Amino acid sequence: MMAALVIQWLALASLLAGGAVSLDNGLALTPPMGWMSWERYRCNVDCTTDPYNCISEELYMEMADRLVDQGYKDLGYEFVNIDVHSRGLKLGIYGDIGTMTCGGYPGSYGHIETDAMTYAEWGVDMVKVDGCYANETVFAEGYPAMGKALNATGRPIVYSCSWPAYLKDVRN
């Protein structure tokens, strides 16, 4: 346990010092930018009762159109989590390393390789992976395993790993 904690802190210190460890695969050479529904809409899919504050196909299409029409795509905003490729944007999706997502849907725990292959088959370009319903042991095993599984698909997929957001402050 202590060795894993030391490794996590060394990795974090390396990132903070500007020396990040990453794959030399040409992905995310600049920070991935785009639009994601979570901060504004959370998991509200009740468009009957709340049509102006819900996640829908119409919302995603409107946001994709705005990124393209208002010039954001030309400035590097190329991800819409979730979108269609037809507008020249990239498809991003959300997952979780735990047994469930933060919204209570099934997570990738026990299904990492299957989920990675599914993302690749769907043409996903970026995966953001949270850590709800998981613990430090699952983080230490699951996050690296997801990275390896995504790389093994042969599809270039940006991996947005939320592991550091779930680490406890060990200074106290």
N, C-alpha and C positions, 0 to 999 in steps of 0.2 A: 504494500500500500504506500509506504513512504517513498520507495523507489519510483513508483508511478507518479506520485506528487512532485518529486524532484524533476522528473522528465517533463511534466506539464509546465512547471515554472521555468525550466530552461528554454522550452519552446516559446513560451510567452515572452521571456526576456529577449530572446533572439528576434522575435517580431518587433518588439518595442525598440530594439536597437537598430532596426532597419535591415536586418539580415534574415529575411524570411526563407524558410525551406519550402520548396515547391517543385513540381514537375516541370520539366522543360518541354512542354507540349504545345506551346503557342496559345493557350487559353488564358483569359483574364490578364493580359499583359497590361491593361489599364483597368481601373476599378469597374466592374460590371454595373451599368446604370440602366434604369428602366422604370417601370411602373408595377406596383404590387398592391393588391386590394386590401391586404390585412390591416394596415394602420387605420384606414378610414372605414372599411365595411365589416371587418372581423369575419364572422361566419354567418352573417345575416343573409339567408337565402329566401326569406319570406317576402316575395315580391308582390303578393296579393295584398297583404296588409300594409306593407312599407315599400311601395314601388320606387321611391327616390333614394332609398338608403340600403338597397339590397344588391347582392352579387347576382348577376345574370349574364347571359350571352350578350345582350345589348350593351351592358356596361363595358365588357371587355372589348367589344368591337369599337365602341365610342372612344375608349382610351387608346386603342391601337391607331385609330384614325387621327386622333389629336397628336400623338407622337410623330406621325408621318407628316400630316398637314401643317403643323405648327413648327416644323423644322427640328424637333428634338432628336429624331433619328439621325439626322446629319451631324448632330453634335455628340453622338455616341450613345444616346439612350436607345438601346436596341433590344432590351428584354421587356416582355410583358408576361407576367406570371398570372395567368394562363392566356395564351393568344393563338393566333393562326400565323403560319409562315407566309401567307399570300401577300402580306404587305411589306415583306422584306425584314420583318422583325423576328426575334428569336423567342422560342417557347421556353418559359420557365415554369417550374412546378414546385410544390411544397410537399415535404415529407417529414417524418419523425423517426428517430433511431429507437424510440421506446415502443412499448406495446400499443400505445395509442398516440394520436396527434394531440396537440394542445386543445383542439376542438372536440376531442373524444372519438375521432374516427380511427380505424385500424392503422397502427404504425408498422415500421419495417422490422421490428425485433423478430428474429427467427425467419425472416423472408428477405434478407438483404440482397442476395444474388438475384432472386426472382424480381424484386422491385427494380433493381438496376437494369436488368434486361428489359423489363416492361417500359421503363423510361426511354431506353434506347430505341425500342420498337415503335414507341409513340413519336419519336423524333424530337425528344426533349433536348434543349440546349443548355439548361441550367437547372440545378436542383438545390433548393434551400432545405437543409435538414435540421430540425429542432431537436430538443432533448427532453420533451415532456414524458412523463411516465417511464423514466429510466433513472438509473443511479450511476455513480462514478465508475463502477465495474463495466456496466453496459457502454458508457461513453468510451472507455479505454479500449474496449474490444470492437464496438459497433461502428464508431466514426472512422477509424482506419479501414475496417472491413468494407464499409460503404465506398470509400475512396478507391480501394483496390477493385471492387466489383464494378464500379462505374468505368474505370480505366479498362477493365477486361472486356467491356462490351464492344470496344473498337470505335465507338461514337465519341466525338469530342463534346464532353459535357462539363460545364463549369460546376464545381462543387462548392456550395456555400455552406460551410460547416459551422454550426452554432455552438460547438463544444465550449469555447471559452466563455460564452455567456452563462453557462451553467456551472462553472467552477466556483467553489466557495472561496472566500477571502481567507487564506491560510495565515495571514499575518497576526490574526487575533487568537 
